[in-house]
């Protein structure tokens, strides 16, 4: 049977690229939010989708990236985009420190600990720890990003920045999932005991997955801070982690196209039903429940991996 997926993906990319030339500023901004959630969903997909770790504290790493950008930019006036790797590094170090003692936990136990992580982070930001987070008011006056002297300020400008970074993310994560590291994570997800028995250092790979996902979430926080020019603790509450968790589960754990589709459904689709006010969330919740019952693997689950069998050492194969 012929595979039409490359044609569908190419058509989607062309339509997405042309979208800002035909949509008004409001819908372009909606697509910008979808792009940010797609990047965050892909970063969580490394942890939840590939490694199979139940992690619901991803908003904490997102917050660390945004606050790192805001604090350094407003204090030292360093260009925002220069701070992207620093924001990712801070989020990655936080993930390393936190994940090291809890990485041995499994399932619901790990989930509960990570829920506590995002709440502790939010409370710390509200209480203005170290006097640099601005408390509940947040941080104002973050600079707009610039590329070769061109200041990015309009929604269509941010569209190309956000979706350009999303394209880079898709390329790198696709390469990652087809690497030895990606295969090891998939073994972890399917059967951790069997993976460990096969010689895979499970704790090592879990820790790397946590750090990689956190680094990417921190860099997404950098873009968010530059886009909003103001950040506050309420932008990184537990609900944000729930949204990211739903994006990965709804689209399909371990599936890059599925996560992007999940971002469109979770972050973009509710905007189409805004005129129905609160009823839209009731409808959306009912759809989610139906999906969890009848399509437990997600809308676009990853295709089963097939590896070529090694050549036979004797018989016809040796002739």
Buried (B, 14 or more C-beta within 10 A) or exposed (E): EEEEEEEEEEEBEEEBEEBBEEBEEEBBBBBBBBBBBBBBBBBBBBBBBBBBBBBBBBBBBBBBBBBBBBBBBBEEEBBBBBBBEBBBBBBBBBBBEBBEEBBEBEEEEBBEBBBBBBBEBBEBBBEBEEEEBBBEEBBEEBBBBBEEEEEBEEBBBBBBBBBEBBBEBBEEBEEBBEEEBBBBBBBBBEEBEEBBEEEBEBEEBBBBBBBBBBBBBBBBBBBBBBBBBBBBBEBBBBEBBBBBBBBBBBBBBBBBBBBBBBBBBBBBEBBEEEEEEEEBEEEBEEEBEEBEEEEEEBBBBBEEEEEEEEEEEEEEEEE
